[in-house]
Amino acid sequence: MSNTIHRGKLAQFGNLEILAKQVVEGFITGLHKSPFHGFSVEFAEHRLYNKGESTRHIDWKLYGRTEKLFTKKYEEETNLRCQLVIDCSTSMLYPADTDENKLEFSVYAAASIIELLRKQRDAVGISLFTDKLNIHTPAKSSQRHHRYLYSELEKLLTQFDKNEHKTASTVDCLHQIAEQCHTRSLIVIFSDLLDDPTKLDEFFQALQHLKHNKHEVILFHVVDKSAEIDFAFENRPYQFVDMETGEKIKLQPSQFKENYTKAVNAYFKDIEMRCTDYRIDFMPANIGEGFNEVLLKYMLKRQKLH
């Protein structure tokens, strides 16, 4: 596996843009509506002139028609702030015997989004977590910051080490991210969601924390669909290894396939339905399709909806 991000592999979107559904804040004139009003960009409405205000923005043509003083109120455009959140637990290195694992998929998807936001002059940061929040950068739009993000992402392009086990404390880390992202942002999460199923309510409480803080949330469910969802293994004995704990189990796939697929599909369908209820964008991301195709599908879907 290469430990360098190849820019030529980054997803190409042409004129497609990430447009936040919610009103967002920022400092750089860009593509996204701001909740703040100024006098620099786009006319929004008139309001009555208050005595003592500057006369600079009085609409004299309107005064000539109405003999009343009105000032022009403008709505400025602002950049999007995006926080890319990547689950870096050991299970994300599946499949371990190929270069195209879930973590590499997530790295290239994130790098593609950074490249797109760079072209839009939008601010972006990354949050990388395992059993703790390992890296959390503020969202910035400078070239130097982009280079730093690429360098941190490239460090994730490593082979699976069977002696190294990293679990994911998704709930705790999402709460920390919610507290540390002080400005309304687009939070994009890449995870295989292979966490303790008994903590599903706590997981959605953490997502609700993000929503409560006025962030928009997109959840990419990164999965090797053939193996992890469809359980498409040959009919012969296998030894399955939990990549996060090292626990091993021997079994014949055909004996468990029906029950397994039924249970895992129900679990992830429950997550998808609850995301809909909480107004969180849920996007299945099958690594077999490639990050470019998955992102393009999502971008097209988003443009049609918004």
Secondary structure by P-SEA (a helix, b strand, c coil): ccccccccccccccccccccccccccccccccccccccccccccccccccccccccccaaaaaaaccbbbbbbbbbbbbbbbbbbbbccccccccccccccaaaaaaaaaaaaaaaaaaacbbbbbbbbcccccccccccccaaaaaaaaaaaaaacccccccbbbbbaaaaaaaaaaaacccccbbbbbccccccccaaaaaaaaaaaaaaabbbbbbbbcccccccccccccccbbbbbcccccbbbbbcccccaaaaaaaaaaaaaaaaaaaaaacbbbbbbcccccaaaaaaaaaaaaaaac
